[in-house]
Amino acid sequence: MVEMAGGPQVAQRGAETTRNAPVFLPAADIYEDATALYLALEMPGVDPDALGITLDKRVLTVAGRSRPVTPPGYSQTYAEYRDGDYERAFTLSEAIDADGIEAVLTDGVLRLKLPKAQPAPAKTINVKAGG
């Protein structure tokens, strides 16, 4: 990985891409309490429609595509943000309640709440006499 001055890291990929754009590794903060994990990822320029979040087994994958945005009536004279793809995967140490995941994208920051799965209650197994 290469650190860009003032920007996110560019991921070095082994696979070839069909898109001529960099792949960024978004900076992330992770918090935890007794009931959930909380993630905050910096993804400037990513629209909610261009964002994909999947949880497969215990691997959380976040991917998005940014696009340049220039306000109407203006022309860009300088830019530090680059158009590109954002990708990051996390292997979670605990089971997560996938149905309870919440995601909000505001001002270029994706915030995820991943509720921890509650352990299954103890179950009594009835035994039948063989016959």
N, C-alpha and C positions, 0 to 999 in steps of 0.2 A: 504494500500500500504506500502511496505517496501522499504526504500532507501538502495541501494547497494553501498558500498564504491567504488567511481570512476566509476560508471556505471548507466544505466537507472533504473528506478523503475520497480519492478516486480508487475504486476497487480494481485489482488486477485479476482479470478473468482468464481462465484457461480455454474456455469455449469461445468460438467465433460468434460474432453478432452480425445481424443483417442490417442493423441501424448504425449509422455513422454518428454516434453520440457517446459521450463518456457515461460510465456507470458509477454513481456516487454511493458511498457507504454512509448513510445518514448518522449523525451524532445522536446518541441515545442516552437517556437517564432512566434508571429502573429503580422503583421503590416497591416496598412490600409491607403489608401489615398482616394481621392474623387471617383476614378474609380474602385478600386479593393481591395481585401483582399490578403495578401501574407502570406504564412505559410512556415516555415522551420522546418523539423522534423529530428532528429538524428536517423538513422536506419543503424548502421554499419553492414556490412556483408550481406545486403539484395541485391539481384540481381534484376534488373528491371523486369525480367521474373517472379519473385516470389513476385511481388508487385501488390496489388489490391486497386483501389481507386473508391469509388462510392459516388454519390450525390443523395439522395432520399429525395424529398421534400426539407427540409432545413438541413438535417443531412448529414455531410460529414464524411465518414468512410475510414480510411486508414489501410490496413493490409499487412503485409509482413512476409516472412520467411527467417531467416538468416541461413547460413551454414558455417561451419569452412573452412577457406582457408589457406592452408599451401603451401608456394612456393615450386615448384619442387626441389628436392634435399635437402630439409631441414626437420628436425623433430621439432615439437613444444616442447619447454621446460617449457614454462609458458604462461598462458593466463588469461586475465581479461575479455575479451569478451566471452560470452557464446552463444552457438547455441540456437535459440528459435524463437518464433513468436513475432511480433510487432503488436499491435492493439491500435487504438485510434479513437474516434468519437467526432465530434464537432457539436453543434447545432448552425447554423448560424443565425444571427439576421436579415439579409436582403436576398432578392431574388438574386440568382446568375445566370449569363448567363452560363448554363451548356455547351453549345457548344463552349464557348471561354476559358474553363479551360486549363491551361498549366501545365505540370508536368515534372520536370527534376531531375534525381537522379545522383549526382556526389559526389564521395569520401564519401559515407555513409550518405549524407545529401539530403533529399527529399525536393525540393523547388516547391511550388504550387503557381500559380497565379489564383485567382478566380475573374474574372471581375463581377462587380455588374450589375444586370439587369437594363436596362433603363426603366423608367416608360412608360407605353403605352401612346401614344399621345391621346389627347382629341378627341372624335369621336362624330360627329353630327348624331343624329338618326332622320330619316325622319318619319313623322307621316302620315298615310293614313287615309282618311275619311272612317268611317264604313258604311257599306251599306246594 
